[in-house]
Amino acid sequence: MLLCTSHLKNVTGFGFDRIEQQQIRKKHSQFDQRRCLRVVCTNSTAEGTTVLKEDGKSAKQARVLVLGGTGRVGGSTARALATTEPTVQIVLAGRNREKGEALAKELGEGAQFSQFDFEDADKLKSILSEVDLVVHAAGPFQRRTKCEVLEAALATKTAYIDVCDDQDFSILAKSYHQQAVDAGVPAITTAGIYPGVSNLMAAELIRLNLETSSESKPSRIRYSYYTAGTGGAGPTILATSFLLLGEEVVVYREGERLLLKAYSGVRDVDFSKGLGRKPTYLLNLPEVESTHSVLGVPSVSARFGTDPAIWNWGMSAVAQFAPEGFLKDKAKVDSFVQLVDPLVRALDGITGEKVSMRVDLDCTDGKKALGIYTHKKLSVAVGVCIAAFARAVLEGCTKPGVWYPEEDGGIRVEDREKLLERACKGTINYIMNKPPWMIEKDPKEIGFGLYLDL
C-alpha cells in the first residue's frame, strides 16, 4: 500500500503505531501528495486521473468520500462501491454518528466515518484534501442556490460527482465548467440512476442508430420512470417529489421550449416484464434540458409514476391545489414529509421497491428503438448505478470540466457500454436498442431472425 506523509494524521485509524508512522514518513518523504493516494488531476488529459486499472485492480489505493453517507442513497452507494471495489477506502460523511459508525463497521476495515455538516466550508475542504473523489449524495438538491461541495472540490483539486436530480442545480453546477477545466478536475453532475444511467441509455440509443444510418437523426426522446412507493429510498426522495411538484415542467417539442403543469400529461407506459403498463406524469427533470442541448434532440420529455394509485392521485392533487408558495418552501416541505413519512413507510412495506426506466427514441426516418432497466429494489439499484459512475471517474474515463453523463467529456463514448453493464447488475430486465413492438406485443421467434406477432 502506497502512503503519503500528508495522510499520516489518519494512519493511526488503520492500525499503525507512532514508531511505524515515523518509519513510513522517512521511507516515503520523497513522494508528493498528488502522486500518492489522490487522483492526479491535470487540465491536459483525463489519463492523469487514473487510480484503478481497467481490469478493476488497484493501480494505487483510492479514497472516496461519500457525502450523505448516513442516508439511504449514500449508504447504498457505499455498499455497492465496497462490494465492487473492495480495495477502495471509503469515508462516510454525515450528521448521524450512530448510523455512520454502524455502516462503517458493516463495510469493514477499509471504511471510516467522519461527522460534519458540509456547509462548514473549512471542514469540508480539509476532508476533501484527503480523498481522491467525493460523491455528493446529500440531497435533496431542489431550492439550493450554491454548489458548496463542488467549489470545495475545485479548491482542493478533488474529483467530483453528484446525484443531483434538479434542473436549476445542474445548470448551476455546469457554470463551473471552465473553472474545473482550469483546475484540471473531472466532475459529473446528475450521475445517479435517473437522471444518470438513463442519460447514457439515451446517448447509446442515438449512437447505435446513427451507426446503422447516417441519414437518420434523433427526433424525440421520451424518458419514463416508475418507482413503487418511495423505492425504499426514504424521506429524501419523498421531499424531492414534493419539491418538484412546485416547479413548471420543461419539455421540448420540435425545438420549442414549453412550460407545462407538474404531474399533468398522463401517459400509459409499458415497462415490460415484471411491471407491465403504468401511468406516468410530467415532472421537471434535468435530463430534458441536457438531452436537448447536448444530444441535439428536438423533442424531449420526462415522466414519472408510482404505486399504489393513491400516490399518483395525491401527487396530482398536491400539484393542483397546494397553497401558493408551499411547494417552493423547502422547510415547509421537509416538515410535511416528516409528518407523512410513517404512513409512507408502512405502504412501502406492501408495495415493494421496484424501479424501472424506459427510454424511447424516435428517428427522422421513422425508426424507433428503446431501452429498459428494471430492478426489484431501488434502494440497491441506485447505489449500484452511482458506484458505476464513481469507478469510471477513478479509472480516468472523465476529462477535466463539469459534465452531464451523456457528454463525451463526462463518460467517454468507448466507456459507456462498460458503465451500463456495471449499472445493470442485479436487474430483472435490461433491454437496449430494441424496437418497441418486440417488448409490447411479446413476439415469438420462429428462426432466422424472424418473429411471429401473436
TORKOL-4160 file (C-alpha; in steps of 0.2 Angstrom, whole numbers, padded with zeros to 4 digits, m for minus):
454
<pt num="1" X="0000" Y="0000" Z="0000"/>
<pt num="2" X="0007" Y="0017" Z="m0005"/>
<pt num="3" X="0005" Y="0031" Z="0008"/>
<pt num="4" X="0009" Y="0049" Z="0009"/>
<pt num="5" X="0016" Y="0059" Z="0023"/>
<pt num="6" X="0001" Y="0071" Z="0022"/>
<pt num="7" X="m0010" Y="0057" Z="0026"/>
<pt num="8" X="m0001" Y="0051" Z="0042"/>
<pt num="9" X="m0013" Y="0061" Z="0053"/>
<pt num="10" X="m0026" Y="0047" Z="0049"/>
<pt num="11" X="m0014" Y="0032" Z="0049"/>
<pt num="12" X="m0017" Y="0028" Z="0067"/>
<pt num="13" X="m0035" Y="0024" Z="0062"/>
<pt num="14" X="m0028" Y="0010" Z="0051"/>
<pt num="15" X="m0018" Y="0001" Z="0064"/>
<pt num="16" X="m0001" Y="0010" Z="0064"/>
<pt num="17" X="0008" Y="0015" Z="0080"/>
<pt num="18" X="0019" Y="0031" Z="0081"/>
<pt num="19" X="0035" Y="0022" Z="0078"/>
<pt num="20" X="0028" Y="0014" Z="0062"/>
<pt num="21" X="0022" Y="0031" Z="0057"/>
<pt num="22" X="0039" Y="0038" Z="0058"/>
<pt num="23" X="0047" Y="0024" Z="0048"/>
<pt num="24" X="0034" Y="0026" Z="0035"/>
<pt num="25" X="0036" Y="0045" Z="0034"/>
<pt num="26" X="0055" Y="0043" Z="0032"/>
<pt num="27" X="0053" Y="0030" Z="0019"/>
<pt num="28" X="0040" Y="0039" Z="0008"/>
<pt num="29" X="0045" Y="0058" Z="0011"/>
<pt num="30" X="0051" Y="0059" Z="m0007"/>
<pt num="31" X="0033" Y="0057" Z="m0013"/>
<pt num="32" X="0022" Y="0072" Z="m0017"/>
<pt num="33" X="0004" Y="0071" Z="m0011"/>
<pt num="34" X="m0003" Y="0071" Z="m0028"/>
<pt num="35" X="0007" Y="0056" Z="m0033"/>
<pt num="36" X="0001" Y="0046" Z="m0019"/>
<pt num="37" X="m0017" Y="0042" Z="m0013"/>
<pt num="38" X="m0025" Y="0056" Z="m0023"/>
<pt num="39" X="m0032" Y="0057" Z="m0040"/>
<pt num="40" X="m0019" Y="0066" Z="m0051"/>
<pt num="41" X="m0029" Y="0080" Z="m0059"/>
<pt num="42" X="m0022" Y="0089" Z="m0074"/>
<pt num="43" X="m0030" Y="0100" Z="m0087"/>
<pt num="44" X="m0022" Y="0092" Z="m0102"/>
<pt num="45" X="m0028" Y="0074" Z="m0101"/>
<pt num="46" X="m0040" Y="0063" Z="m0091"/>
<pt num="47" X="m0027" Y="0049" Z="m0091"/>
<pt num="48" X="m0019" Y="0058" Z="m0076"/>
<pt num="49" X="m0035" Y="0054" Z="m0065"/>
<pt num="50" X="m0032" Y="0035" Z="m0066"/>
<pt num="51" X="m0032" Y="0027" Z="m0049"/>
<pt num="52" X="m0040" Y="0010" Z="m0054"/>
<pt num="53" X="m0034" Y="m0001" Z="m0069"/>
<pt num="54" X="m0046" Y="m0006" Z="m0082"/>
<pt num="55" X="m0047" Y="m0024" Z="m0076"/>
<pt num="56" X="m0053" Y="m0017" Z="m0059"/>
<pt num="57" X="m0037" Y="m0020" Z="m0050"/>
<pt num="58" X="m0030" Y="m0005" Z="m0040"/>
<pt num="59" X="m0016" Y="0004" Z="m0048"/>
<pt num="60" X="m0015" Y="0013" Z="m0031"/>
<pt num="61" X="m0027" Y="0013" Z="m0016"/>
<pt num="62" X="m0040" Y="0026" Z="m0019"/>
<pt num="63" X="m0050" Y="0035" Z="m0005"/>
<pt num="64" X="m0068" Y="0040" Z="m0009"/>
<pt num="65" X="m0079" Y="0052" Z="0002"/>
<pt num="66" X="m0097" Y="0048" Z="0001"/>
<pt num="67" X="m0106" Y="0064" Z="0007"/>
<pt num="68" X="m0123" Y="0060" Z="0014"/>
<pt num="69" X="m0116" Y="0043" Z="0018"/>
<pt num="70" X="m0128" Y="0040" Z="0033"/>
<pt num="71" X="m0143" Y="0042" Z="0021"/>
<pt num="72" X="m0152" Y="0029" Z="0010"/>
<pt num="73" X="m0144" Y="0034" Z="m0006"/>
<pt num="74" X="m0127" Y="0037" Z="0001"/>
<pt num="75" X="m0127" Y="0021" Z="0011"/>
<pt num="76" X="m0132" Y="0011" Z="m0004"/>
<pt num="77" X="m0118" Y="0019" Z="m0014"/>
<pt num="78" X="m0105" Y="0015" Z="m0001"/>
<pt num="79" X="m0111" Y="m0003" Z="0000"/>
<pt num="80" X="m0110" Y="m0005" Z="m0019"/>
<pt num="81" X="m0093" Y="0003" Z="m0020"/>
<pt num="82" X="m0087" Y="m0008" Z="m0006"/>
<pt num="83" X="m0093" Y="m0024" Z="m0015"/>
<pt num="84" X="m0087" Y="m0020" Z="m0032"/>
<pt num="85" X="m0070" Y="m0011" Z="m0027"/>
<pt num="86" X="m0065" Y="m0019" Z="m0010"/>
<pt num="87" X="m0048" Y="m0011" Z="m0011"/>
<pt num="88" X="m0055" Y="0007" Z="m0011"/>
<pt num="89" X="m0055" Y="0016" Z="0006"/>
<pt num="90" X="m0072" Y="0023" Z="0009"/>
<pt num="91" X="m0075" Y="0038" Z="0020"/>
<pt num="92" X="m0093" Y="0041" Z="0026"/>
<pt num="93" X="m0098" Y="0058" Z="0030"/>
<pt num="94" X="m0114" Y="0064" Z="0038"/>
<pt num="95" X="m0123" Y="0071" Z="0053"/>
<pt num="96" X="m0129" Y="0054" Z="0061"/>
<pt num="97" X="m0114" Y="0047" Z="0071"/>
<pt num="98" X="m0123" Y="0031" Z="0076"/>
<pt num="99" X="m0129" Y="0027" Z="0058"/>
<pt num="100" X="m0112" Y="0031" Z="0051"/>
<pt num="101" X="m0101" Y="0021" Z="0063"/>
<pt num="102" X="m0113" Y="0006" Z="0061"/>
<pt num="103" X="m0112" Y="0007" Z="0042"/>
<pt num="104" X="m0093" Y="0009" Z="0043"/>
<pt num="105" X="m0092" Y="m0007" Z="0054"/>
<pt num="106" X="m0103" Y="m0016" Z="0042"/>
<pt num="107" X="m0091" Y="m0011" Z="0027"/>
<pt num="108" X="m0076" Y="m0017" Z="0035"/>
<pt num="109" X="m0058" Y="m0011" Z="0039"/>
<pt num="110" X="m0057" Y="0000" Z="0023"/>
<pt num="111" X="m0071" Y="0011" Z="0029"/>
<pt num="112" X="m0072" Y="0025" Z="0042"/>
<pt num="113" X="m0085" Y="0038" Z="0047"/>
<pt num="114" X="m0082" Y="0057" Z="0049"/>
<pt num="115" X="m0096" Y="0068" Z="0057"/>
<pt num="116" X="m0098" Y="0085" Z="0050"/>
<pt num="117" X="m0110" Y="0097" Z="0041"/>
<pt num="118" X="m0105" Y="0100" Z="0023"/>
<pt num="119" X="m0110" Y="0118" Z="0025"/>
<pt num="120" X="m0094" Y="0120" Z="0036"/>
<pt num="121" X="m0083" Y="0126" Z="0022"/>
<pt num="122" X="m0066" Y="0124" Z="0031"/>
<pt num="123" X="m0070" Y="0106" Z="0037"/>
<pt num="124" X="m0076" Y="0101" Z="0020"/>
<pt num="125" X="m0060" Y="0107" Z="0012"/>
<pt num="126" X="m0050" Y="0098" Z="0025"/>
<pt num="127" X="m0058" Y="0082" Z="0022"/>
<pt num="128" X="m0058" Y="0083" Z="0003"/>
<pt num="129" X="m0040" Y="0086" Z="0003"/>
<pt num="130" X="m0038" Y="0069" Z="0010"/>
<pt num="131" X="m0048" Y="0059" Z="m0003"/>
<pt num="132" X="m0047" Y="0056" Z="m0022"/>
<pt num="133" X="m0066" Y="0058" Z="m0026"/>
<pt num="134" X="m0081" Y="0065" Z="m0017"/>
<pt num="135" X="m0098" Y="0058" Z="m0021"/>
<pt num="136" X="m0111" Y="0071" Z="m0016"/>
<pt num="137" X="m0127" Y="0061" Z="m0011"/>
<pt num="138" X="m0133" Y="0074" Z="0002"/>
<pt num="139" X="m0150" Y="0078" Z="m0006"/>
<pt num="140" X="m0162" Y="0084" Z="m0009"/>
<pt num="141" X="m0155" Y="0097" Z="m0022"/>
<pt num="142" X="m0170" Y="0107" Z="m0025"/>
<pt num="143" X="m0170" Y="0125" Z="m0020"/>
<pt num="144" X="m0151" Y="0125" Z="m0017"/>
<pt num="145" X="m0143" Y="0141" Z="m0023"/>
<pt num="146" X="m0125" Y="0136" Z="m0020"/>
<pt num="147" X="m0113" Y="0122" Z="m0025"/>
<pt num="148" X="m0103" Y="0122" Z="m0009"/>
<pt num="149" X="m0096" Y="0104" Z="m0012"/>
<pt num="150" X="m0091" Y="0107" Z="m0030"/>
<pt num="151" X="m0082" Y="0123" Z="m0025"/>
<pt num="152" X="m0073" Y="0114" Z="m0012"/>
<pt num="153" X="m0068" Y="0100" Z="m0024"/>
<pt num="154" X="m0061" Y="0113" Z="m0036"/>
<pt num="155" X="m0051" Y="0122" Z="m0022"/>
<pt num="156" X="m0044" Y="0105" Z="m0017"/>
<pt num="157" X="m0042" Y="0098" Z="m0034"/>
<pt num="158" X="m0053" Y="0083" Z="m0029"/>
<pt num="159" X="m0063" Y="0073" Z="m0042"/>
<pt num="160" X="m0082" Y="0075" Z="m0040"/>
<pt num="161" X="m0099" Y="0068" Z="m0044"/>
<pt num="162" X="m0116" Y="0072" Z="m0038"/>
<pt num="163" X="m0133" Y="0063" Z="m0039"/>
<pt num="164" X="m0142" Y="0079" Z="m0042"/>
<pt num="165" X="m0160" Y="0077" Z="m0049"/>
<pt num="166" X="m0164" Y="0096" Z="m0050"/>
<pt num="167" X="m0163" Y="0106" Z="m0066"/>
<pt num="168" X="m0158" Y="0123" Z="m0058"/>
<pt num="169" X="m0144" Y="0115" Z="m0048"/>
<pt num="170" X="m0137" Y="0105" Z="m0063"/>
<pt num="171" X="m0136" Y="0121" Z="m0073"/>
<pt num="172" X="m0128" Y="0130" Z="m0058"/>
<pt num="173" X="m0115" Y="0116" Z="m0057"/>
<pt num="174" X="m0112" Y="0117" Z="m0076"/>
<pt num="175" X="m0107" Y="0135" Z="m0074"/>
<pt num="176" X="m0091" Y="0130" Z="m0065"/>
<pt num="177" X="m0085" Y="0120" Z="m0081"/>
<pt num="178" X="m0071" Y="0132" Z="m0086"/>
<pt num="179" X="m0065" Y="0133" Z="m0068"/>
<pt num="180" X="m0064" Y="0114" Z="m0067"/>
<pt num="181" X="m0055" Y="0114" Z="m0084"/>
<pt num="182" X="m0043" Y="0126" Z="m0077"/>
<pt num="183" X="m0040" Y="0117" Z="m0061"/>
<pt num="184" X="m0039" Y="0100" Z="m0070"/>
<pt num="185" X="m0053" Y="0092" Z="m0060"/>
<pt num="186" X="m0065" Y="0080" Z="m0068"/>
<pt num="187" X="m0083" Y="0082" Z="m0062"/>
<pt num="188" X="m0100" Y="0075" Z="m0067"/>
<pt num="189" X="m0117" Y="0081" Z="m0062"/>
<pt num="190" X="m0133" Y="0071" Z="m0062"/>
<pt num="191" X="m0123" Y="0055" Z="m0060"/>
<pt num="192" X="m0137" Y="0044" Z="m0052"/>
<pt num="193" X="m0149" Y="0031" Z="m0059"/>
<pt num="194" X="m0162" Y="0044" Z="m0066"/>
<pt num="195" X="m0155" Y="0056" Z="m0071"/>
<pt num="196" X="m0138" Y="0047" Z="m0074"/>
<pt num="197" X="m0139" Y="0030" Z="m0081"/>
<pt num="198" X="m0155" Y="0035" Z="m0091"/>
<pt num="199" X="m0145" Y="0049" Z="m0099"/>
<pt num="200" X="m0132" Y="0036" Z="m0105"/>
<pt num="201" X="m0145" Y="0024" Z="m0111"/>
<pt num="202" X="m0152" Y="0039" Z="m0122"/>
<pt num="203" X="m0135" Y="0043" Z="m0129"/>
<pt num="204" X="m0131" Y="0025" Z="m0133"/>
<pt num="205" X="m0148" Y="0023" Z="m0142"/>
<pt num="206" X="m0144" Y="0038" Z="m0153"/>
<pt num="207" X="m0126" Y="0032" Z="m0156"/>
<pt num="208" X="m0131" Y="0014" Z="m0161"/>
<pt num="209" X="m0145" Y="0020" Z="m0173"/>
<pt num="210" X="m0133" Y="0033" Z="m0181"/>
<pt num="211" X="m0121" Y="0019" Z="m0184"/>
<pt num="212" X="m0134" Y="0010" Z="m0195"/>
<pt num="213" X="m0140" Y="0025" Z="m0205"/>
<pt num="214" X="m0130" Y="0041" Z="m0206"/>
<pt num="215" X="m0145" Y="0050" Z="m0214"/>
<pt num="216" X="m0156" Y="0046" Z="m0199"/>
<pt num="217" X="m0157" Y="0059" Z="m0185"/>
<pt num="218" X="m0165" Y="0058" Z="m0167"/>
<pt num="219" X="m0181" Y="0067" Z="m0167"/>
<pt num="220" X="m0188" Y="0063" Z="m0150"/>
<pt num="221" X="m0183" Y="0055" Z="m0133"/>
<pt num="222" X="m0195" Y="0051" Z="m0120"/>
<pt num="223" X="m0190" Y="0047" Z="m0103"/>
<pt num="224" X="m0202" Y="0036" Z="m0092"/>
<pt num="225" X="m0199" Y="0031" Z="m0074"/>
<pt num="226" X="m0208" Y="0021" Z="m0062"/>
<pt num="227" X="m0205" Y="0018" Z="m0043"/>
<pt num="228" X="m0215" Y="0008" Z="m0031"/>
<pt num="229" X="m0219" Y="0019" Z="m0017"/>
<pt num="230" X="m0203" Y="0028" Z="m0012"/>
<pt num="231" X="m0192" Y="0013" Z="m0018"/>
<pt num="232" X="m0186" Y="0011" Z="0000"/>
<pt num="233" X="m0176" Y="0027" Z="m0003"/>
<pt num="234" X="m0184" Y="0036" Z="0012"/>
<pt num="235" X="m0188" Y="0054" Z="0016"/>
<pt num="236" X="m0176" Y="0062" Z="0003"/>
<pt num="237" X="m0185" Y="0055" Z="m0012"/>
<pt num="238" X="m0202" Y="0060" Z="m0004"/>
<pt num="239" X="m0196" Y="0078" Z="m0001"/>
<pt num="240" X="m0188" Y="0078" Z="m0019"/>
<pt num="241" X="m0205" Y="0073" Z="m0026"/>
<pt num="242" X="m0215" Y="0086" Z="m0017"/>
<pt num="243" X="m0202" Y="0100" Z="m0022"/>
<pt num="244" X="m0203" Y="0095" Z="m0040"/>
<pt num="245" X="m0222" Y="0097" Z="m0039"/>
<pt num="246" X="m0219" Y="0116" Z="m0036"/>
<pt num="247" X="m0210" Y="0118" Z="m0052"/>
<pt num="248" X="m0216" Y="0121" Z="m0070"/>
<pt num="249" X="m0211" Y="0106" Z="m0081"/>
<pt num="250" X="m0199" Y="0110" Z="m0096"/>
<pt num="251" X="m0202" Y="0100" Z="m0111"/>
<pt num="252" X="m0196" Y="0102" Z="m0129"/>
<pt num="253" X="m0207" Y="0100" Z="m0144"/>
<pt num="254" X="m0199" Y="0101" Z="m0161"/>
<pt num="255" X="m0186" Y="0113" Z="m0154"/>
<pt num="256" X="m0198" Y="0124" Z="m0145"/>
<pt num="257" X="m0196" Y="0125" Z="m0126"/>
<pt num="258" X="m0213" Y="0124" Z="m0117"/>
<pt num="259" X="m0218" Y="0125" Z="m0098"/>
<pt num="260" X="m0231" Y="0114" Z="m0093"/>
<pt num="261" X="m0240" Y="0110" Z="m0076"/>
<pt num="262" X="m0232" Y="0097" Z="m0065"/>
<pt num="263" X="m0239" Y="0080" Z="m0064"/>
<pt num="264" X="m0250" Y="0083" Z="m0080"/>
<pt num="265" X="m0250" Y="0075" Z="m0097"/>
<pt num="266" X="m0253" Y="0057" Z="m0091"/>
<pt num="267" X="m0246" Y="0044" Z="m0102"/>
<pt num="268" X="m0248" Y="0025" Z="m0100"/>
<pt num="269" X="m0231" Y="0016" Z="m0102"/>
<pt num="270" X="m0227" Y="m0002" Z="m0105"/>
<pt num="271" X="m0212" Y="m0006" Z="m0094"/>
<pt num="272" X="m0212" Y="m0024" Z="m0100"/>
<pt num="273" X="m0210" Y="m0040" Z="m0089"/>
<pt num="274" X="m0211" Y="m0038" Z="m0071"/>
<pt num="275" X="m0222" Y="m0022" Z="m0072"/>
<pt num="276" X="m0232" Y="m0021" Z="m0087"/>
<pt num="277" X="m0242" Y="m0004" Z="m0091"/>
<pt num="278" X="m0241" Y="0010" Z="m0078"/>
<pt num="279" X="m0247" Y="0028" Z="m0079"/>
<pt num="280" X="m0234" Y="0041" Z="m0079"/>
<pt num="281" X="m0234" Y="0060" Z="m0077"/>
<pt num="282" X="m0224" Y="0075" Z="m0082"/>
<pt num="283" X="m0210" Y="0081" Z="m0070"/>
<pt num="284" X="m0197" Y="0094" Z="m0072"/>
<pt num="285" X="m0181" Y="0084" Z="m0073"/>
<pt num="286" X="m0163" Y="0090" Z="m0079"/>
<pt num="287" X="m0161" Y="0076" Z="m0092"/>
<pt num="288" X="m0174" Y="0085" Z="m0103"/>
<pt num="289" X="m0163" Y="0101" Z="m0104"/>
<pt num="290" X="m0146" Y="0091" Z="m0106"/>
<pt num="291" X="m0153" Y="0079" Z="m0119"/>
<pt num="292" X="m0159" Y="0093" Z="m0130"/>
<pt num="293" X="m0144" Y="0104" Z="m0128"/>
<pt num="294" X="m0130" Y="0090" Z="m0128"/>
<pt num="295" X="m0138" Y="0077" Z="m0139"/>
<pt num="296" X="m0147" Y="0089" Z="m0151"/>
<pt num="297" X="m0164" Y="0080" Z="m0149"/>
<pt num="298" X="m0178" Y="0092" Z="m0154"/>
<pt num="299" X="m0192" Y="0084" Z="m0144"/>
<pt num="300" X="m0189" Y="0078" Z="m0126"/>
<pt num="301" X="m0199" Y="0075" Z="m0111"/>
<pt num="302" X="m0198" Y="0065" Z="m0094"/>
<pt num="303" X="m0212" Y="0057" Z="m0084"/>
<pt num="304" X="m0214" Y="0048" Z="m0068"/>
<pt num="305" X="m0227" Y="0036" Z="m0060"/>
<pt num="306" X="m0228" Y="0027" Z="m0044"/>
<pt num="307" X="m0239" Y="0014" Z="m0034"/>
<pt num="308" X="m0251" Y="0012" Z="m0026"/>
<pt num="309" X="m0263" Y="0023" Z="m0037"/>
<pt num="310" X="m0267" Y="0033" Z="m0022"/>
<pt num="311" X="m0250" Y="0041" Z="m0023"/>
<pt num="312" X="m0252" Y="0047" Z="m0041"/>
<pt num="313" X="m0269" Y="0054" Z="m0036"/>
<pt num="314" X="m0262" Y="0063" Z="m0021"/>
<pt num="315" X="m0247" Y="0070" Z="m0031"/>
<pt num="316" X="m0259" Y="0076" Z="m0044"/>
<pt num="317" X="m0270" Y="0084" Z="m0031"/>
<pt num="318" X="m0255" Y="0092" Z="m0022"/>
<pt num="319" X="m0248" Y="0099" Z="m0038"/>
<pt num="320" X="m0266" Y="0107" Z="m0042"/>
<pt num="321" X="m0272" Y="0113" Z="m0025"/>
<pt num="322" X="m0257" Y="0116" Z="m0013"/>
<pt num="323" X="m0256" Y="0134" Z="m0007"/>
<pt num="324" X="m0246" Y="0145" Z="m0017"/>
<pt num="325" X="m0228" Y="0145" Z="m0011"/>
<pt num="326" X="m0229" Y="0129" Z="0000"/>
<pt num="327" X="m0221" Y="0118" Z="m0013"/>
<pt num="328" X="m0207" Y="0131" Z="m0015"/>
<pt num="329" X="m0203" Y="0132" Z="0003"/>
<pt num="330" X="m0190" Y="0118" Z="0007"/>
<pt num="331" X="m0193" Y="0120" Z="0026"/>
<pt num="332" X="m0211" Y="0118" Z="0025"/>
<pt num="333" X="m0210" Y="0103" Z="0013"/>
<pt num="334" X="m0197" Y="0095" Z="0025"/>
<pt num="335" X="m0209" Y="0097" Z="0040"/>
<pt num="336" X="m0223" Y="0089" Z="0029"/>
<pt num="337" X="m0213" Y="0075" Z="0024"/>
<pt num="338" X="m0208" Y="0071" Z="0042"/>
<pt num="339" X="m0227" Y="0070" Z="0046"/>
<pt num="340" X="m0232" Y="0058" Z="0032"/>
<pt num="341" X="m0216" Y="0048" Z="0032"/>
<pt num="342" X="m0223" Y="0034" Z="0044"/>
<pt num="343" X="m0238" Y="0031" Z="0033"/>
<pt num="344" X="m0227" Y="0031" Z="0018"/>
<pt num="345" X="m0215" Y="0018" Z="0026"/>
<pt num="346" X="m0230" Y="0007" Z="0030"/>
<pt num="347" X="m0236" Y="0007" Z="0012"/>
<pt num="348" X="m0218" Y="0004" Z="0006"/>
<pt num="349" X="m0219" Y="m0012" Z="0015"/>
<pt num="350" X="m0234" Y="m0018" Z="0005"/>
<pt num="351" X="m0229" Y="m0010" Z="m0012"/>
<pt num="352" X="m0211" Y="m0016" Z="m0013"/>
<pt num="353" X="m0196" Y="m0006" Z="m0020"/>
<pt num="354" X="m0197" Y="m0010" Z="m0039"/>
<pt num="355" X="m0189" Y="0003" Z="m0050"/>
<pt num="356" X="m0190" Y="0004" Z="m0069"/>
<pt num="357" X="m0184" Y="0016" Z="m0083"/>
<pt num="358" X="m0189" Y="0016" Z="m0101"/>
<pt num="359" X="m0180" Y="0027" Z="m0114"/>
<pt num="360" X="m0189" Y="0029" Z="m0131"/>
<pt num="361" X="m0180" Y="0035" Z="m0146"/>
<pt num="362" X="m0189" Y="0041" Z="m0162"/>
<pt num="363" X="m0179" Y="0044" Z="m0178"/>
<pt num="364" X="m0182" Y="0055" Z="m0193"/>
<pt num="365" X="m0183" Y="0040" Z="m0204"/>
<pt num="366" X="m0197" Y="0033" Z="m0194"/>
<pt num="367" X="m0186" Y="0020" Z="m0185"/>
<pt num="368" X="m0190" Y="0018" Z="m0166"/>
<pt num="369" X="m0179" Y="0010" Z="m0153"/>
<pt num="370" X="m0180" Y="0009" Z="m0134"/>
<pt num="371" X="m0170" Y="0004" Z="m0118"/>
<pt num="372" X="m0177" Y="m0003" Z="m0102"/>
<pt num="373" X="m0170" Y="m0005" Z="m0085"/>
<pt num="374" X="m0180" Y="m0014" Z="m0071"/>
<pt num="375" X="m0173" Y="m0019" Z="m0054"/>
<pt num="376" X="m0183" Y="m0026" Z="m0039"/>
<pt num="377" X="m0175" Y="m0013" Z="m0026"/>
<pt num="378" X="m0172" Y="0005" Z="m0030"/>
<pt num="379" X="m0163" Y="0006" Z="m0013"/>
<pt num="380" X="m0150" Y="m0006" Z="m0021"/>
<pt num="381" X="m0150" Y="m0001" Z="m0039"/>
<pt num="382" X="m0147" Y="0017" Z="m0035"/>
<pt num="383" X="m0131" Y="0013" Z="m0026"/>
<pt num="384" X="m0125" Y="0001" Z="m0040"/>
<pt num="385" X="m0128" Y="0015" Z="m0053"/>
<pt num="386" X="m0119" Y="0028" Z="m0043"/>
<pt num="387" X="m0104" Y="0017" Z="m0039"/>
<pt num="388" X="m0103" Y="0013" Z="m0058"/>
<pt num="389" X="m0100" Y="0032" Z="m0061"/>
<pt num="390" X="m0088" Y="0033" Z="m0047"/>
<pt num="391" X="m0077" Y="0019" Z="m0054"/>
<pt num="392" X="m0077" Y="0027" Z="m0071"/>
<pt num="393" X="m0071" Y="0043" Z="m0064"/>
<pt num="394" X="m0057" Y="0034" Z="m0054"/>
<pt num="395" X="m0052" Y="0024" Z="m0070"/>
<pt num="396" X="m0050" Y="0040" Z="m0079"/>
<pt num="397" X="m0065" Y="0040" Z="m0091"/>
<pt num="398" X="m0069" Y="0058" Z="m0087"/>
<pt num="399" X="m0060" Y="0074" Z="m0093"/>
<pt num="400" X="m0057" Y="0089" Z="m0083"/>
<pt num="401" X="m0073" Y="0100" Z="m0083"/>
<pt num="402" X="m0091" Y="0099" Z="m0076"/>
<pt num="403" X="m0101" Y="0087" Z="m0087"/>
<pt num="404" X="m0118" Y="0079" Z="m0089"/>
<pt num="405" X="m0116" Y="0060" Z="m0091"/>
<pt num="406" X="m0121" Y="0060" Z="m0109"/>
<pt num="407" X="m0107" Y="0072" Z="m0114"/>
<pt num="408" X="m0091" Y="0065" Z="m0122"/>
<pt num="409" X="m0081" Y="0073" Z="m0108"/>
<pt num="410" X="m0092" Y="0065" Z="m0095"/>
<pt num="411" X="m0091" Y="0047" Z="m0099"/>
<pt num="412" X="m0080" Y="0043" Z="m0114"/>
<pt num="413" X="m0091" Y="0035" Z="m0128"/>
<pt num="414" X="m0080" Y="0020" Z="m0128"/>
<pt num="415" X="m0083" Y="0018" Z="m0109"/>
<pt num="416" X="m0102" Y="0020" Z="m0109"/>
<pt num="417" X="m0106" Y="0001" Z="m0113"/>
<pt num="418" X="m0094" Y="m0004" Z="m0098"/>
<pt num="419" X="m0103" Y="0008" Z="m0086"/>
<pt num="420" X="m0120" Y="0002" Z="m0092"/>
<pt num="421" X="m0115" Y="m0016" Z="m0089"/>
<pt num="422" X="m0110" Y="m0012" Z="m0071"/>
<pt num="423" X="m0125" Y="m0002" Z="m0068"/>
<pt num="424" X="m0137" Y="m0016" Z="m0074"/>
<pt num="425" X="m0130" Y="m0029" Z="m0061"/>
<pt num="426" X="m0145" Y="m0037" Z="m0052"/>
<pt num="427" X="m0158" Y="m0031" Z="m0064"/>
<pt num="428" X="m0173" Y="m0042" Z="m0068"/>
<pt num="429" X="m0175" Y="m0034" Z="m0085"/>
<pt num="430" X="m0162" Y="m0025" Z="m0095"/>
<pt num="431" X="m0165" Y="m0021" Z="m0114"/>
<pt num="432" X="m0156" Y="m0010" Z="m0125"/>
<pt num="433" X="m0159" Y="m0004" Z="m0143"/>
<pt num="434" X="m0174" Y="m0015" Z="m0147"/>
<pt num="435" X="m0190" Y="m0009" Z="m0157"/>
<pt num="436" X="m0205" Y="m0006" Z="m0146"/>
<pt num="437" X="m0216" Y="m0019" Z="m0154"/>
<pt num="438" X="m0204" Y="m0033" Z="m0148"/>
<pt num="439" X="m0207" Y="m0029" Z="m0129"/>
<pt num="440" X="m0225" Y="m0023" Z="m0131"/>
<pt num="441" X="m0233" Y="m0037" Z="m0141"/>
<pt num="442" X="m0221" Y="m0052" Z="m0135"/>
<pt num="443" X="m0217" Y="m0059" Z="m0152"/>
<pt num="444" X="m0211" Y="m0077" Z="m0154"/>
<pt num="445" X="m0195" Y="m0080" Z="m0163"/>
<pt num="446" X="m0198" Y="m0093" Z="m0177"/>
<pt num="447" X="m0180" Y="m0093" Z="m0183"/>
<pt num="448" X="m0168" Y="m0085" Z="m0195"/>
<pt num="449" X="m0171" Y="m0068" Z="m0186"/>
<pt num="450" X="m0190" Y="m0069" Z="m0190"/>
<pt num="451" X="m0203" Y="m0066" Z="m0177"/>
<pt num="452" X="m0222" Y="m0070" Z="m0176"/>
<pt num="453" X="m0233" Y="m0057" Z="m0169"/>
<pt num="454" X="m0246" Y="m0066" Z="m0159"/>
